[in-house]
Amino acid sequence: MKRNKDVNEIATSIVAQATKVKNPAAVALGRLGGLKGGKARAEKLSAEKRKEIAKKAAQKRWAKSEA
């Protein structure tokens, strides 16, 4: 059963959502890591392992479209 919120709880949640501000330095750092990640991982993998991962991904994609 869902509990009804009183006016003060609703107001608090609205203010919390409206004032959420991300730290721009943290966002930039996270994006930098995200941009590097896949490429760095691919360089560390052997050609055989990359091929195996690609085959598995293709099988998953085809299985989704058939269902």
CHARMM internal coordinates of N, CA and C (Angstrom, degrees):
IC EDIT
DIST 1 N 1 CA 1.4481
DIST 1 CA 1 C 1.5344
ANGL 1 N 1 CA 1 C 108.98
DIST 1 C 2 N 1.3339
ANGL 1 CA 1 C 2 N 115.69
DIHE 1 N 1 CA 1 C 2 N 134.35
DIST 2 N 2 CA 1.4536
ANGL 1 C 2 N 2 CA 120.96
DIHE 1 CA 1 C 2 N 2 CA -178.79
DIST 2 CA 2 C 1.5214
ANGL 2 N 2 CA 2 C 110.59
DIHE 1 C 2 N 2 CA 2 C -83.92
DIST 2 C 3 N 1.3246
ANGL 2 CA 2 C 3 N 115.57
DIHE 2 N 2 CA 2 C 3 N 134.85
DIST 3 N 3 CA 1.4607
ANGL 2 C 3 N 3 CA 120.67
DIHE 2 CA 2 C 3 N 3 CA 179.63
DIST 3 CA 3 C 1.5231
ANGL 3 N 3 CA 3 C 108.63
DIHE 2 C 3 N 3 CA 3 C -88.95
DIST 3 C 4 N 1.3059
ANGL 3 CA 3 C 4 N 117.28
DIHE 3 N 3 CA 3 C 4 N 132.46
DIST 4 N 4 CA 1.4640
ANGL 3 C 4 N 4 CA 121.72
DIHE 3 CA 3 C 4 N 4 CA 177.51
DIST 4 CA 4 C 1.5217
ANGL 4 N 4 CA 4 C 109.76
DIHE 3 C 4 N 4 CA 4 C -74.60
DIST 4 C 5 N 1.3257
ANGL 4 CA 4 C 5 N 114.80
DIHE 4 N 4 CA 4 C 5 N 137.12
DIST 5 N 5 CA 1.4673
ANGL 4 C 5 N 5 CA 119.31
DIHE 4 CA 4 C 5 N 5 CA 177.73
DIST 5 CA 5 C 1.5191
ANGL 5 N 5 CA 5 C 109.64
DIHE 4 C 5 N 5 CA 5 C -88.06
DIST 5 C 6 N 1.3310
ANGL 5 CA 5 C 6 N 115.82
DIHE 5 N 5 CA 5 C 6 N 144.88
DIST 6 N 6 CA 1.4579
ANGL 5 C 6 N 6 CA 117.82
DIHE 5 CA 5 C 6 N 6 CA 175.05
DIST 6 CA 6 C 1.5283
ANGL 6 N 6 CA 6 C 109.25
DIHE 5 C 6 N 6 CA 6 C -83.70
DIST 6 C 7 N 1.2970
ANGL 6 CA 6 C 7 N 117.35
DIHE 6 N 6 CA 6 C 7 N 173.46
DIST 7 N 7 CA 1.4627
ANGL 6 C 7 N 7 CA 123.35
DIHE 6 CA 6 C 7 N 7 CA -175.02
DIST 7 CA 7 C 1.5290
ANGL 7 N 7 CA 7 C 112.03
DIHE 6 C 7 N 7 CA 7 C -57.64
DIST 7 C 8 N 1.3330
ANGL 7 CA 7 C 8 N 117.42
DIHE 7 N 7 CA 7 C 8 N -39.89
DIST 8 N 8 CA 1.4659
ANGL 7 C 8 N 8 CA 120.78
DIHE 7 CA 7 C 8 N 8 CA -178.79
DIST 8 CA 8 C 1.5213
ANGL 8 N 8 CA 8 C 111.49
DIHE 7 C 8 N 8 CA 8 C -66.47
DIST 8 C 9 N 1.3235
ANGL 8 CA 8 C 9 N 117.79
DIHE 8 N 8 CA 8 C 9 N -39.99
DIST 9 N 9 CA 1.4652
ANGL 8 C 9 N 9 CA 120.76
DIHE 8 CA 8 C 9 N 9 CA 179.10
DIST 9 CA 9 C 1.5280
ANGL 9 N 9 CA 9 C 110.71
DIHE 8 C 9 N 9 CA 9 C -66.54
DIST 9 C 10 N 1.3269
ANGL 9 CA 9 C 10 N 116.31
DIHE 9 N 9 CA 9 C 10 N -40.57
DIST 10 N 10 CA 1.4676
ANGL 9 C 10 N 10 CA 120.59
DIHE 9 CA 9 C 10 N 10 CA 177.87
DIST 10 CA 10 C 1.5219
ANGL 10 N 10 CA 10 C 110.04
DIHE 9 C 10 N 10 CA 10 C -62.87
DIST 10 C 11 N 1.3335
ANGL 10 CA 10 C 11 N 117.07
DIHE 10 N 10 CA 10 C 11 N -45.87
DIST 11 N 11 CA 1.4675
ANGL 10 C 11 N 11 CA 121.46
DIHE 10 CA 10 C 11 N 11 CA 179.79
DIST 11 CA 11 C 1.5237
ANGL 11 N 11 CA 11 C 111.09
DIHE 10 C 11 N 11 CA 11 C -61.36
DIST 11 C 12 N 1.3270
ANGL 11 CA 11 C 12 N 116.27
DIHE 11 N 11 CA 11 C 12 N -41.81
DIST 12 N 12 CA 1.4681
ANGL 11 C 12 N 12 CA 120.42
DIHE 11 CA 11 C 12 N 12 CA 179.42
DIST 12 CA 12 C 1.5221
ANGL 12 N 12 CA 12 C 110.91
DIHE 11 C 12 N 12 CA 12 C -62.60
DIST 12 C 13 N 1.3178
ANGL 12 CA 12 C 13 N 116.73
DIHE 12 N 12 CA 12 C 13 N -43.20
DIST 13 N 13 CA 1.4704
ANGL 12 C 13 N 13 CA 118.80
DIHE 12 CA 12 C 13 N 13 CA -179.14
DIST 13 CA 13 C 1.5300
ANGL 13 N 13 CA 13 C 111.54
DIHE 12 C 13 N 13 CA 13 C -67.80
DIST 13 C 14 N 1.3223
ANGL 13 CA 13 C 14 N 117.51
DIHE 13 N 13 CA 13 C 14 N -36.00
DIST 14 N 14 CA 1.4688
ANGL 13 C 14 N 14 CA 120.88
DIHE 13 CA 13 C 14 N 14 CA 178.11
DIST 14 CA 14 C 1.5264
ANGL 14 N 14 CA 14 C 110.39
DIHE 13 C 14 N 14 CA 14 C -65.13
DIST 14 C 15 N 1.3174
ANGL 14 CA 14 C 15 N 116.97
DIHE 14 N 14 CA 14 C 15 N -45.43
DIST 15 N 15 CA 1.4673
ANGL 14 C 15 N 15 CA 120.99
DIHE 14 CA 14 C 15 N 15 CA 179.36
DIST 15 CA 15 C 1.5302
ANGL 15 N 15 CA 15 C 110.02
DIHE 14 C 15 N 15 CA 15 C -62.83
DIST 15 C 16 N 1.3270
ANGL 15 CA 15 C 16 N 117.23
DIHE 15 N 15 CA 15 C 16 N -43.01
DIST 16 N 16 CA 1.4634
ANGL 15 C 16 N 16 CA 120.95
DIHE 15 CA 15 C 16 N 16 CA -179.34
DIST 16 CA 16 C 1.5280
ANGL 16 N 16 CA 16 C 110.98
DIHE 15 C 16 N 16 CA 16 C -61.13
DIST 16 C 17 N 1.3199
ANGL 16 CA 16 C 17 N 116.95
DIHE 16 N 16 CA 16 C 17 N -42.57
DIST 17 N 17 CA 1.4649
ANGL 16 C 17 N 17 CA 120.77
DIHE 16 CA 16 C 17 N 17 CA -179.98
DIST 17 CA 17 C 1.5205
ANGL 17 N 17 CA 17 C 111.67
DIHE 16 C 17 N 17 CA 17 C -69.53
DIST 17 C 18 N 1.3331
ANGL 17 CA 17 C 18 N 117.13
DIHE 17 N 17 CA 17 C 18 N -38.09
DIST 18 N 18 CA 1.4617
ANGL 17 C 18 N 18 CA 121.60
DIHE 17 CA 17 C 18 N 18 CA -177.03
DIST 18 CA 18 C 1.5189
ANGL 18 N 18 CA 18 C 112.48
DIHE 17 C 18 N 18 CA 18 C -72.72
DIST 18 C 19 N 1.3226
ANGL 18 CA 18 C 19 N 117.45
DIHE 18 N 18 CA 18 C 19 N -26.59
DIST 19 N 19 CA 1.4633
ANGL 18 C 19 N 19 CA 119.89
DIHE 18 CA 18 C 19 N 19 CA -174.49
DIST 19 CA 19 C 1.5300
ANGL 19 N 19 CA 19 C 112.97
DIHE 18 C 19 N 19 CA 19 C -103.31
DIST 19 C 20 N 1.3177
ANGL 19 CA 19 C 20 N 117.59
DIHE 19 N 19 CA 19 C 20 N 9.30
DIST 20 N 20 CA 1.4616
ANGL 19 C 20 N 20 CA 120.15
DIHE 19 CA 19 C 20 N 20 CA 178.16
DIST 20 CA 20 C 1.5219
ANGL 20 N 20 CA 20 C 109.13
DIHE 19 C 20 N 20 CA 20 C -67.18
DIST 20 C 21 N 1.3144
ANGL 20 CA 20 C 21 N 116.64
DIHE 20 N 20 CA 20 C 21 N 116.68
DIST 21 N 21 CA 1.4584
ANGL 20 C 21 N 21 CA 121.34
DIHE 20 CA 20 C 21 N 21 CA 179.59
DIST 21 CA 21 C 1.5238
ANGL 21 N 21 CA 21 C 108.00
DIHE 20 C 21 N 21 CA 21 C -125.69
DIST 21 C 22 N 1.3183
ANGL 21 CA 21 C 22 N 115.15
DIHE 21 N 21 CA 21 C 22 N 129.65
DIST 22 N 22 CA 1.4635
ANGL 21 C 22 N 22 CA 119.53
DIHE 21 CA 21 C 22 N 22 CA 178.93
DIST 22 CA 22 C 1.5198
ANGL 22 N 22 CA 22 C 109.83
DIHE 21 C 22 N 22 CA 22 C -86.73
DIST 22 C 23 N 1.3158
ANGL 22 CA 22 C 23 N 115.00
DIHE 22 N 22 CA 22 C 23 N 146.77
DIST 23 N 23 CA 1.4582
ANGL 22 C 23 N 23 CA 121.12
DIHE 22 CA 22 C 23 N 23 CA 176.63
DIST 23 CA 23 C 1.5361
ANGL 23 N 23 CA 23 C 107.59
DIHE 22 C 23 N 23 CA 23 C -74.32
DIST 23 C 24 N 1.3430
ANGL 23 CA 23 C 24 N 118.56
DIHE 23 N 23 CA 23 C 24 N 116.22
DIST 24 N 24 CA 1.4641
ANGL 23 C 24 N 24 CA 120.88
DIHE 23 CA 23 C 24 N 24 CA -176.61
DIST 24 CA 24 C 1.5320
ANGL 24 N 24 CA 24 C 113.47
DIHE 23 C 24 N 24 CA 24 C -59.40
DIST 24 C 25 N 1.3231
ANGL 24 CA 24 C 25 N 117.52
DIHE 24 N 24 CA 24 C 25 N -33.23
DIST 25 N 25 CA 1.4644
ANGL 24 C 25 N 25 CA 120.33
DIHE 24 CA 24 C 25 N 25 CA 179.37
DIST 25 CA 25 C 1.5304
ANGL 25 N 25 CA 25 C 109.97
DIHE 24 C 25 N 25 CA 25 C -67.17
DIST 25 C 26 N 1.3300
ANGL 25 CA 25 C 26 N 117.08
DIHE 25 N 25 CA 25 C 26 N -39.80
DIST 26 N 26 CA 1.4560
ANGL 25 C 26 N 26 CA 121.18
DIHE 25 CA 25 C 26 N 26 CA 179.52
DIST 26 CA 26 C 1.5251
ANGL 26 N 26 CA 26 C 110.29
DIHE 25 C 26 N 26 CA 26 C -68.06
DIST 26 C 27 N 1.3243
ANGL 26 CA 26 C 27 N 116.52
DIHE 26 N 26 CA 26 C 27 N -38.97
DIST 27 N 27 CA 1.4642
ANGL 26 C 27 N 27 CA 120.99
DIHE 26 CA 26 C 27 N 27 CA 178.71
DIST 27 CA 27 C 1.5316
ANGL 27 N 27 CA 27 C 109.85
DIHE 26 C 27 N 27 CA 27 C -62.78
DIST 27 C 28 N 1.3275
ANGL 27 CA 27 C 28 N 116.73
DIHE 27 N 27 CA 27 C 28 N -45.35
DIST 28 N 28 CA 1.4597
ANGL 27 C 28 N 28 CA 121.24
DIHE 27 CA 27 C 28 N 28 CA -179.76
DIST 28 CA 28 C 1.5230
ANGL 28 N 28 CA 28 C 111.43
DIHE 27 C 28 N 28 CA 28 C -63.09
DIST 28 C 29 N 1.3225
ANGL 28 CA 28 C 29 N 116.37
DIHE 28 N 28 CA 28 C 29 N -41.84
DIST 29 N 29 CA 1.4632
ANGL 28 C 29 N 29 CA 120.91
DIHE 28 CA 28 C 29 N 29 CA 179.44
DIST 29 CA 29 C 1.5304
ANGL 29 N 29 CA 29 C 110.87
DIHE 28 C 29 N 29 CA 29 C -64.48
DIST 29 C 30 N 1.3147
ANGL 29 CA 29 C 30 N 116.61
DIHE 29 N 29 CA 29 C 30 N -43.00
DIST 30 N 30 CA 1.4596
ANGL 29 C 30 N 30 CA 120.77
DIHE 29 CA 29 C 30 N 30 CA 178.66
DIST 30 CA 30 C 1.5120
ANGL 30 N 30 CA 30 C 111.78
DIHE 29 C 30 N 30 CA 30 C -63.91
DIST 30 C 31 N 1.3174
ANGL 30 CA 30 C 31 N 116.51
DIHE 30 N 30 CA 30 C 31 N -40.65
DIST 31 N 31 CA 1.4695
ANGL 30 C 31 N 31 CA 120.92
DIHE 30 CA 30 C 31 N 31 CA 179.23
DIST 31 CA 31 C 1.5233
ANGL 31 N 31 CA 31 C 110.45
DIHE 30 C 31 N 31 CA 31 C -65.82
DIST 31 C 32 N 1.3195
ANGL 31 CA 31 C 32 N 116.76
DIHE 31 N 31 CA 31 C 32 N -39.97
DIST 32 N 32 CA 1.4562
ANGL 31 C 32 N 32 CA 121.23
DIHE 31 CA 31 C 32 N 32 CA 179.57
DIST 32 CA 32 C 1.5325
ANGL 32 N 32 CA 32 C 110.51
DIHE 31 C 32 N 32 CA 32 C -60.01
DIST 32 C 33 N 1.3125
ANGL 32 CA 32 C 33 N 115.99
DIHE 32 N 32 CA 32 C 33 N -45.61
DIST 33 N 33 CA 1.4557
ANGL 32 C 33 N 33 CA 120.12
DIHE 32 CA 32 C 33 N 33 CA 178.09
DIST 33 CA 33 C 1.5105
ANGL 33 N 33 CA 33 C 111.75
DIHE 32 C 33 N 33 CA 33 C -64.47
DIST 33 C 34 N 1.3288
ANGL 33 CA 33 C 34 N 116.81
DIHE 33 N 33 CA 33 C 34 N -39.15
DIST 34 N 34 CA 1.4564
ANGL 33 C 34 N 34 CA 121.57
DIHE 33 CA 33 C 34 N 34 CA 179.35
DIST 34 CA 34 C 1.5177
ANGL 34 N 34 CA 34 C 112.16
DIHE 33 C 34 N 34 CA 34 C -64.81
DIST 34 C 35 N 1.3056
ANGL 34 CA 34 C 35 N 116.18
DIHE 34 N 34 CA 34 C 35 N -37.06
DIST 35 N 35 CA 1.4671
ANGL 34 C 35 N 35 CA 120.14
DIHE 34 CA 34 C 35 N 35 CA 179.89
DIST 35 CA 35 C 1.5269
ANGL 35 N 35 CA 35 C 111.57
DIHE 34 C 35 N 35 CA 35 C -69.20
DIST 35 C 36 N 1.3241
ANGL 35 CA 35 C 36 N 116.65
DIHE 35 N 35 CA 35 C 36 N -33.21
DIST 36 N 36 CA 1.4672
ANGL 35 C 36 N 36 CA 121.37
DIHE 35 CA 35 C 36 N 36 CA -178.21
DIST 36 CA 36 C 1.5254
ANGL 36 N 36 CA 36 C 112.59
DIHE 35 C 36 N 36 CA 36 C -80.99
DIST 36 C 37 N 1.3308
ANGL 36 CA 36 C 37 N 115.81
DIHE 36 N 36 CA 36 C 37 N -34.92
DIST 37 N 37 CA 1.4594
ANGL 36 C 37 N 37 CA 123.12
DIHE 36 CA 36 C 37 N 37 CA -167.57
DIST 37 CA 37 C 1.5065
ANGL 37 N 37 CA 37 C 117.90
DIHE 36 C 37 N 37 CA 37 C -46.74
DIST 37 C 38 N 1.3373
ANGL 37 CA 37 C 38 N 117.36
DIHE 37 N 37 CA 37 C 38 N -61.50
DIST 38 N 38 CA 1.4610
ANGL 37 C 38 N 38 CA 121.23
DIHE 37 CA 37 C 38 N 38 CA -175.02
DIST 38 CA 38 C 1.5199
ANGL 38 N 38 CA 38 C 112.69
DIHE 37 C 38 N 38 CA 38 C -62.33
DIST 38 C 39 N 1.3016
ANGL 38 CA 38 C 39 N 115.60
DIHE 38 N 38 CA 38 C 39 N -41.73
DIST 39 N 39 CA 1.4653
ANGL 38 C 39 N 39 CA 120.73
DIHE 38 CA 38 C 39 N 39 CA -178.48
DIST 39 CA 39 C 1.5338
ANGL 39 N 39 CA 39 C 110.47
DIHE 38 C 39 N 39 CA 39 C -65.86
DIST 39 C 40 N 1.3319
ANGL 39 CA 39 C 40 N 116.24
DIHE 39 N 39 CA 39 C 40 N -44.57
DIST 40 N 40 CA 1.4662
ANGL 39 C 40 N 40 CA 120.70
DIHE 39 CA 39 C 40 N 40 CA 179.94
DIST 40 CA 40 C 1.5258
ANGL 40 N 40 CA 40 C 110.39
DIHE 39 C 40 N 40 CA 40 C -63.57
DIST 40 C 41 N 1.3257
ANGL 40 CA 40 C 41 N 116.54
DIHE 40 N 40 CA 40 C 41 N -40.42
DIST 41 N 41 CA 1.4695
ANGL 40 C 41 N 41 CA 120.54
DIHE 40 CA 40 C 41 N 41 CA 179.90
DIST 41 CA 41 C 1.5236
ANGL 41 N 41 CA 41 C 110.12
DIHE 40 C 41 N 41 CA 41 C -65.06
DIST 41 C 42 N 1.3315
ANGL 41 CA 41 C 42 N 117.15
DIHE 41 N 41 CA 41 C 42 N -43.37
DIST 42 N 42 CA 1.4619
ANGL 41 C 42 N 42 CA 121.13
DIHE 41 CA 41 C 42 N 42 CA -178.96
DIST 42 CA 42 C 1.5260
ANGL 42 N 42 CA 42 C 110.97
DIHE 41 C 42 N 42 CA 42 C -62.70
DIST 42 C 43 N 1.3122
ANGL 42 CA 42 C 43 N 117.16
DIHE 42 N 42 CA 42 C 43 N -36.98
DIST 43 N 43 CA 1.4669
ANGL 42 C 43 N 43 CA 120.46
DIHE 42 CA 42 C 43 N 43 CA -179.66
DIST 43 CA 43 C 1.5254
ANGL 43 N 43 CA 43 C 111.58
DIHE 42 C 43 N 43 CA 43 C -67.40
DIST 43 C 44 N 1.3407
ANGL 43 CA 43 C 44 N 117.26
DIHE 43 N 43 CA 43 C 44 N -29.49
DIST 44 N 44 CA 1.4597
ANGL 43 C 44 N 44 CA 120.60
DIHE 43 CA 43 C 44 N 44 CA -179.03
DIST 44 CA 44 C 1.5264
ANGL 44 N 44 CA 44 C 112.64
DIHE 43 C 44 N 44 CA 44 C -79.90
DIST 44 C 45 N 1.3476
ANGL 44 CA 44 C 45 N 116.65
DIHE 44 N 44 CA 44 C 45 N -23.13
DIST 45 N 45 CA 1.4621
ANGL 44 C 45 N 45 CA 119.95
DIHE 44 CA 44 C 45 N 45 CA -176.95
DIST 45 CA 45 C 1.5242
ANGL 45 N 45 CA 45 C 111.27
DIHE 44 C 45 N 45 CA 45 C -81.47
DIST 45 C 46 N 1.3258
ANGL 45 CA 45 C 46 N 115.01
DIHE 45 N 45 CA 45 C 46 N 150.19
DIST 46 N 46 CA 1.4595
ANGL 45 C 46 N 46 CA 119.01
DIHE 45 CA 45 C 46 N 46 CA 174.81
DIST 46 CA 46 C 1.5272
ANGL 46 N 46 CA 46 C 108.67
DIHE 45 C 46 N 46 CA 46 C -75.32
DIST 46 C 47 N 1.3346
ANGL 46 CA 46 C 47 N 117.00
DIHE 46 N 46 CA 46 C 47 N 161.39
DIST 47 N 47 CA 1.4607
ANGL 46 C 47 N 47 CA 121.34
DIHE 46 CA 46 C 47 N 47 CA 179.72
DIST 47 CA 47 C 1.5287
ANGL 47 N 47 CA 47 C 110.29
DIHE 46 C 47 N 47 CA 47 C -59.99
DIST 47 C 48 N 1.3235
ANGL 47 CA 47 C 48 N 116.01
DIHE 47 N 47 CA 47 C 48 N -37.77
DIST 48 N 48 CA 1.4672
ANGL 47 C 48 N 48 CA 120.21
DIHE 47 CA 47 C 48 N 48 CA -178.82
DIST 48 CA 48 C 1.5377
ANGL 48 N 48 CA 48 C 110.78
DIHE 47 C 48 N 48 CA 48 C -65.69
DIST 48 C 49 N 1.3191
ANGL 48 CA 48 C 49 N 116.53
DIHE 48 N 48 CA 48 C 49 N -42.19
DIST 49 N 49 CA 1.4630
ANGL 48 C 49 N 49 CA 120.80
DIHE 48 CA 48 C 49 N 49 CA -179.44
DIST 49 CA 49 C 1.5291
ANGL 49 N 49 CA 49 C 110.26
DIHE 48 C 49 N 49 CA 49 C -67.47
DIST 49 C 50 N 1.3480
ANGL 49 CA 49 C 50 N 118.07
DIHE 49 N 49 CA 49 C 50 N -40.78
DIST 50 N 50 CA 1.4606
ANGL 49 C 50 N 50 CA 121.44
DIHE 49 CA 49 C 50 N 50 CA 177.33
DIST 50 CA 50 C 1.5259
ANGL 50 N 50 CA 50 C 110.66
DIHE 49 C 50 N 50 CA 50 C -60.66
DIST 50 C 51 N 1.3379
ANGL 50 CA 50 C 51 N 115.52
DIHE 50 N 50 CA 50 C 51 N -41.42
DIST 51 N 51 CA 1.4698
ANGL 50 C 51 N 51 CA 121.18
DIHE 50 CA 50 C 51 N 51 CA 179.66
DIST 51 CA 51 C 1.5309
ANGL 51 N 51 CA 51 C 110.15
DIHE 50 C 51 N 51 CA 51 C -63.41
DIST 51 C 52 N 1.3185
ANGL 51 CA 51 C 52 N 116.22
DIHE 51 N 51 CA 51 C 52 N -41.81
DIST 52 N 52 CA 1.4681
ANGL 51 C 52 N 52 CA 121.70
DIHE 51 CA 51 C 52 N 52 CA 179.71
DIST 52 CA 52 C 1.5368
ANGL 52 N 52 CA 52 C 110.50
DIHE 51 C 52 N 52 CA 52 C -62.71
DIST 52 C 53 N 1.3292
ANGL 52 CA 52 C 53 N 116.70
DIHE 52 N 52 CA 52 C 53 N -43.84
DIST 53 N 53 CA 1.4642
ANGL 52 C 53 N 53 CA 121.82
DIHE 52 CA 52 C 53 N 53 CA 179.14
DIST 53 CA 53 C 1.5268
ANGL 53 N 53 CA 53 C 110.09
DIHE 52 C 53 N 53 CA 53 C -64.35
DIST 53 C 54 N 1.3266
ANGL 53 CA 53 C 54 N 116.79
DIHE 53 N 53 CA 53 C 54 N -42.54
DIST 54 N 54 CA 1.4663
ANGL 53 C 54 N 54 CA 121.24
DIHE 53 CA 53 C 54 N 54 CA -179.52
DIST 54 CA 54 C 1.5299
ANGL 54 N 54 CA 54 C 110.90
DIHE 53 C 54 N 54 CA 54 C -64.15
DIST 54 C 55 N 1.3225
ANGL 54 CA 54 C 55 N 117.31
DIHE 54 N 54 CA 54 C 55 N -41.01
DIST 55 N 55 CA 1.4688
ANGL 54 C 55 N 55 CA 120.98
DIHE 54 CA 54 C 55 N 55 CA 178.67
DIST 55 CA 55 C 1.5232
ANGL 55 N 55 CA 55 C 110.50
DIHE 54 C 55 N 55 CA 55 C -62.21
DIST 55 C 56 N 1.3244
ANGL 55 CA 55 C 56 N 115.62
DIHE 55 N 55 CA 55 C 56 N -44.63
DIST 56 N 56 CA 1.4668
ANGL 55 C 56 N 56 CA 121.02
DIHE 55 CA 55 C 56 N 56 CA -179.12
DIST 56 CA 56 C 1.5348
ANGL 56 N 56 CA 56 C 110.17
DIHE 55 C 56 N 56 CA 56 C -62.35
DIST 56 C 57 N 1.3316
ANGL 56 CA 56 C 57 N 116.58
DIHE 56 N 56 CA 56 C 57 N -41.94
DIST 57 N 57 CA 1.4620
ANGL 56 C 57 N 57 CA 120.97
DIHE 56 CA 56 C 57 N 57 CA 179.75
DIST 57 CA 57 C 1.5301
ANGL 57 N 57 CA 57 C 110.66
DIHE 56 C 57 N 57 CA 57 C -65.01
DIST 57 C 58 N 1.3227
ANGL 57 CA 57 C 58 N 116.71
DIHE 57 N 57 CA 57 C 58 N -42.07
DIST 58 N 58 CA 1.4686
ANGL 57 C 58 N 58 CA 120.78
DIHE 57 CA 57 C 58 N 58 CA 179.34
DIST 58 CA 58 C 1.5248
ANGL 58 N 58 CA 58 C 110.68
DIHE 57 C 58 N 58 CA 58 C -63.46
DIST 58 C 59 N 1.3230
ANGL 58 CA 58 C 59 N 116.96
DIHE 58 N 58 CA 58 C 59 N -41.88
DIST 59 N 59 CA 1.4633
ANGL 58 C 59 N 59 CA 120.43
DIHE 58 CA 58 C 59 N 59 CA 178.34
DIST 59 CA 59 C 1.5213
ANGL 59 N 59 CA 59 C 111.08
DIHE 58 C 59 N 59 CA 59 C -61.59
DIST 59 C 60 N 1.3208
ANGL 59 CA 59 C 60 N 117.18
DIHE 59 N 59 CA 59 C 60 N -40.72
DIST 60 N 60 CA 1.4683
ANGL 59 C 60 N 60 CA 121.19
DIHE 59 CA 59 C 60 N 60 CA 178.27
DIST 60 CA 60 C 1.5269
ANGL 60 N 60 CA 60 C 110.83
DIHE 59 C 60 N 60 CA 60 C -64.50
DIST 60 C 61 N 1.3434
ANGL 60 CA 60 C 61 N 116.59
DIHE 60 N 60 CA 60 C 61 N -42.34
DIST 61 N 61 CA 1.4696
ANGL 60 C 61 N 61 CA 120.08
DIHE 60 CA 60 C 61 N 61 CA -179.83
DIST 61 CA 61 C 1.5250
ANGL 61 N 61 CA 61 C 110.68
DIHE 60 C 61 N 61 CA 61 C -63.63
DIST 61 C 62 N 1.3227
ANGL 61 CA 61 C 62 N 117.48
DIHE 61 N 61 CA 61 C 62 N -44.80
DIST 62 N 62 CA 1.4581
ANGL 61 C 62 N 62 CA 121.05
DIHE 61 CA 61 C 62 N 62 CA -179.21
DIST 62 CA 62 C 1.5298
ANGL 62 N 62 CA 62 C 111.07
DIHE 61 C 62 N 62 CA 62 C -67.24
DIST 62 C 63 N 1.3221
ANGL 62 CA 62 C 63 N 116.97
DIHE 62 N 62 CA 62 C 63 N -36.34
DIST 63 N 63 CA 1.4570
ANGL 62 C 63 N 63 CA 120.47
DIHE 62 CA 62 C 63 N 63 CA 179.20
DIST 63 CA 63 C 1.5227
ANGL 63 N 63 CA 63 C 110.68
DIHE 62 C 63 N 63 CA 63 C -64.45
DIST 63 C 64 N 1.3148
ANGL 63 CA 63 C 64 N 117.89
DIHE 63 N 63 CA 63 C 64 N -35.80
DIST 64 N 64 CA 1.4696
ANGL 63 C 64 N 64 CA 121.81
DIHE 63 CA 63 C 64 N 64 CA 179.17
DIST 64 CA 64 C 1.5243
ANGL 64 N 64 CA 64 C 110.99
DIHE 63 C 64 N 64 CA 64 C -67.37
DIST 64 C 65 N 1.3424
ANGL 64 CA 64 C 65 N 117.75
DIHE 64 N 64 CA 64 C 65 N -42.62
DIST 65 N 65 CA 1.4552
ANGL 64 C 65 N 65 CA 120.64
DIHE 64 CA 64 C 65 N 65 CA -176.09
DIST 65 CA 65 C 1.5268
ANGL 65 N 65 CA 65 C 112.38
DIHE 64 C 65 N 65 CA 65 C -72.07
DIST 65 C 66 N 1.3229
ANGL 65 CA 65 C 66 N 117.92
DIHE 65 N 65 CA 65 C 66 N -24.97
DIST 66 N 66 CA 1.4691
ANGL 65 C 66 N 66 CA 121.60
DIHE 65 CA 65 C 66 N 66 CA 179.28
DIST 66 CA 66 C 1.5118
ANGL 66 N 66 CA 66 C 111.98
DIHE 65 C 66 N 66 CA 66 C -79.37
DIST 66 C 67 N 1.3011
ANGL 66 CA 66 C 67 N 116.63
DIHE 66 N 66 CA 66 C 67 N -29.39
DIST 67 N 67 CA 1.4650
ANGL 66 C 67 N 67 CA 120.13
DIHE 66 CA 66 C 67 N 67 CA -175.11
DIST 67 CA 67 C 1.5024
ANGL 67 N 67 CA 67 C 113.38
DIHE 66 C 67 N 67 CA 67 C -76.36
END
COOR INIT
IC SEED 1 N 1 CA 1 C
IC BUILD
